[in-house]
Amino acid sequence: MIAFLGQGRMGVPMARRLTRAGYKVTTWRRGSGVTAAEAVDGAELVITMLSDPAAVREVLTAALPGLRPGATVVEMSTIGPEAVRELRALLPAEVGLVDAPVLGSVGPAADGTLTVLAGGDVSGCREVLSVFGAVRELGPLGAGAAMKIAVMSAIVPAQVLLAETFAYGEAHGVDRDALAGVLSGTPLGTLAERLRVPSAETRYSLGHAAKDLELGAWEGATMAGAARARLQQARAAGLGERDLTAIAEHVGGHIDGGAARRAVPLNLSTIPATNGRYSHAVRVGDMLYVSGQAAFDEQGNIVGEGSMAAQSEHIFQVISRILADQGATFEDIAFIRTYVTDMDQLLDYGRVRARYITGTPPASTTVEVSRLFRPGLVLEVDLIVALPG
């Protein structure tokens, strides 16, 4: 049996291909009513296709009680080699791990024409991986993750460069189609055609492109760094869920003199929706202001009613997703404020917080209050974050 964790844009067609190939597949997604541990129970192969390193760590940590000895985890998300090494340390020694991110978007995922970049011992999953497309065996564990980041560090900045090329052309009276026609005779022709008319369908989201460049950031990468900053601006402007080709519209609006909104509300699809009267976070320049986070699930029900430990864990998982969306980590938190209804339970909160905030602690305030806005809530946490430049 195969357990497939993650049913987003890529996960759905990939899981369908496995089913059509005759494999018994159990799928899991957030809010399904089934825990990750229940989903992987009895599975020989566990495939993860999730949004970012924080999501992968969270889901696999939750799945640990259900992983059978001898099972193999195939991590197919784009999380980078450092996160793969962290997963190896997280998983029991008797559970195998292969990193196998893919090149290609939703169409190739459905057609089985992805390129699978595999690291580690794939002898037990080679046949399964071939259902998705061509398998490139690249070496030891982490080699696939490193290759994926290296490739995206070229492909994504090239698309940002072309977006700026089209914006410059339009600002100087150059016909967009004519420019695309000239570029078609160059090595950039295929990418130029993709940018000429931004896609209405999200095949590879702008937010994921920004995340991929953040994972590959290094001090000497000046071109990738500039592209990363441009994508971060577009993501903060609310384009994170759009296709990467939307960067052309964003760049064009700036070169035409369009004024960027100074306070940009952020509401992620991966965390429960608000009631419409606040946003989960607001970005102003390089500062992120995170609203008070409480323990609610996707249906608006309280998680761990009355339990400080359970609510603390849920809140810090939500915070990790908000930070990851903006390319930040817990080390970037400048200020954290905590509201508790019972100071006698503060040790339970502190144990959870210490697992997430491990370095030099941020500025902090803790306040005991008589009650929070819903009965059963015992904790609320808000933050100010200094985002990476």
Buried (B, 14 or more C-beta within 10 A) or exposed (E): BBBBBBBBBBBBBBBBBBBEBEBEBBBBBBEEEEBBBBBBBEBBBBBBBBBBBBBBBBBBBBBBEBBBEEBBBBBBBBBBBEBBBBBBEBBEEEBBBBBBBBBBBBEBBBEBEBBBBBBBBBEBBBEBBBBBBBBBBBEEBBBBBBBBBEBBBEBBBBBBBBBBBBBBBBEEEEEBEEBBBEBEEEEBBEBBBBBBEBBEEBBBBBBBBBBBBBBBBEEEBEEBBBBBBBBBBBBBBBBBBBBBBBBBBBBBBBBEEEEEEEEBBBBBEBBBEEEEEEBBBBBEEBEBBBBBBBBBEEEEEBBBBBBBBBBBBBBBBBBBBBBBBBBBBBEBBEBBBBBBBEEEBBEBBEEBBEEBBEEEEBEEEBEEEEEBEEEBBBBBBBBBBBBBE
